[in-house]
Amino acid sequence: MTNSLVTPAVKLSETLPASLKPLADLAYNYWWCWTNNHNSLFENINPDEWQRCGHNPVALLQATSYDRLTQIAEDPVYLKRLQTLGEQLDRYLTETNTWASRVAPQLSPIHPVAYFCAEFGIHESLQIYSGGLGLLAGDHLKSASDLGVPLVGVGLLYRQGYFHQRLNRQGWQEEDYTNNAFEQMPLELMRHPHGEVITIQLLVRHRVVNVQIWQVRVGRVSLYLLDTDREDNDPIDRWLTGHLYGGNQDTRIAQEVLLGIGGVRALQALGIEPGVYHLNEGHAAFCLLEVARSEIQRTGKSFYDVEASVRDRSIFTTHTPVPAGHDVFSSDLMDSYFANYWQELGLSREQFLALGARRLGDPWEPFGMTVLALRLCRAANGVSDLHGQVSRKMWNILYPDRSEDKVPISHITNGVHARSWIAPLLAELYTQYLDVDWASNMVDPRTWDKVDQIPDAELWERHQILKERLIAHTRSRIAMARQKRGEDQQLIDAAAQLLDPKILTIGFARRFSPYKRGDLLLRDADRALKILGNADRPVQILFSGKSHPADEEGKRIIQRLMEWCKHPAIRHNVAFIEDYDIYIAKKLVQGVDVWLNNPRRPLEASGTSGQKVCFNGGINCSVLDGWWCEGYLADEQGKGTNGWAIGEDAHTSDQDLQDRIDSESLYRLLEEEIVPLYYDQDEQGIPHRWIQLMKASIKTNSPRFNTDRMIADYVTKMYAPGSPANIEPILASVLA
Ligand SMILES: *Cc1c(COP(=O)(O)O)cnc(C)c1O
């Protein structure tokens, strides 16, 4: 077959005028989304279509008429930019002198790191993420690519992804599900050299399921996504990859079997032999069993014999600080999925189930994915210093003869891929005042010291422009939402009066899980009204975020906020933006003055949205939980020097009391510190003391809370074959 090697990118390029052909390779590699002024390259082609297709460059180019394309192809300025970007991509992809090649040459592209995760948040046009875990995974891939770490991602391609959020007239969340059209996305179906689709087979619920594999290019990194939506599968099995975090326990285990076991088989089918398996959260832990099984099959050895070699290659990152957040499956469920499997491992049912049991010898213990991962991985880590401590305490039960501090779980604090999150308008300023190479010297504090040289007026001007853009975007989103909801025309028109760029602007956006206390600010509604509605020094706040479809309490919190948005005294100062995604997140973290985060400590394992804010000059006001414990700095009087700490160090297990302490603290901070500081402005309206704090926020946090530092930590502490194995083999005792 002659057309067998024609990739979708080549096919797309064949539909483009000659001078626009480089657009095809750019469209099929998400690298474009973290390069300078990237957006306009696609947006300029067809701004309306760009909005309509959710910023998906492949769909955009497919939908644009040839007439329009030829018009663009005659614009010399555009062609020059395209050429530059195309060459930049080529150079990027062929560069061999990378950070990893210098620092960790032992990590070889022949045996890459295989990074497994149930969700990946790379760009708003690829809706296969729900929140922080996915965003972290996406940023992990991007920095691994930039640093040249040989790594592939493994995940699932969900036909309907997570849901789209719609709030009805009662403020109640409703869920919309729409199909992803894979052929119109930057995805390539993996094929054999002669063109037929590569598939792997998997036994799920006693049926053989055929799985195909899609590739997403993220710079130099390939992300492989498994998909069961094939005509040769039973209709039920086609929906295995229907939704992210949908369905019941049965769907859950089926998806985790697919991710873990299917993921290993997919890599084998692609001819990839990982040197390291990195399980990002427990969802993928079945992968360890499959690595063992294929080793047993290949060598004829026993499970006991291959155990050490599985462990040598595997590492595990845990993300959940509460026991209930860790996936466990009943032995009934395990029986129905693994009855044939444990024989292939040469294990009895009891030995097999013991691999996931917290307490050995207890027949009622469910099978825990975190337990399995801790038992069969060489090293494990939490995602912040505090989360490391909490995890050691929580999993001490697996290591009964050790003290808590000897539990083998270390920590690597999360970061963000700053090149994706910094507003281009601000990046320009950094290039001008820091160093032309600032973006590649992110982890060096000296890079950021020069932030002090940026004139206050320039920093403020750009920040205000970004705030105006955020407000403009919010107004149009709210008007659209009101229209869809069938509200009165008057109310729709009123959206144009919402918010004011001169007013102190707070952002709060994340998943609406009850522990994040999205309505803490409303605890004393009168006091909150006084703060927001103050005639001289008003405050405005923007909310956004989804609640899991089954989380009634989360939905009630959203409903309360929606109710609040209608309050006559503050209805111009409060807004809830529906259907939170990466695009809204970007607008928010780039445009707000203050980022509010008030989870119940210590339930926020790390949190990353506040880090995105720092790079853009926003200031955090947060409970001392997750990464903020490490980021927050205070002077001798206990006053924050780079942001604010809610509730200081007061902790109680009485939730109601804790809510009261924290909300009191938040009100006090707003009344006495945040609001007065913001409104202390000179005749030009420039708040110099505030800008001092903005600069401190940028300077002190940026070198540490970025994924370049994080990837370097993973490479040197976890991936490098020479890195100390900080987990001792303990399985011997399980099988004894
Ligand atoms: C960064 C980000 C998150 C994670 O936010 P947290 O504050 O860490 O919960 C979730 N969703 C989106 C869209 C993000 O960009």
The ligand as an ORCA input file, in Angstrom:
! r2SCAN-3c Opt
* xyz 0 1
  C      -3.787     24.513     37.484
  C      -5.146     23.984     37.253
  C      -5.769     23.171     38.206
  C      -5.138     22.848     39.530
  O      -5.478     23.852     40.417
  P      -5.314     23.688     41.996
  O      -5.421     25.026     42.532
  O      -3.983     23.065     42.191
  O      -6.422     22.806     42.423
  C      -7.045     22.693     37.933
  N      -7.671     22.978     36.779
  C      -7.109     23.755     35.840
  C      -7.847     24.028     34.581
  C      -5.827     24.291     36.045
  O      -5.268     25.048     35.089
*
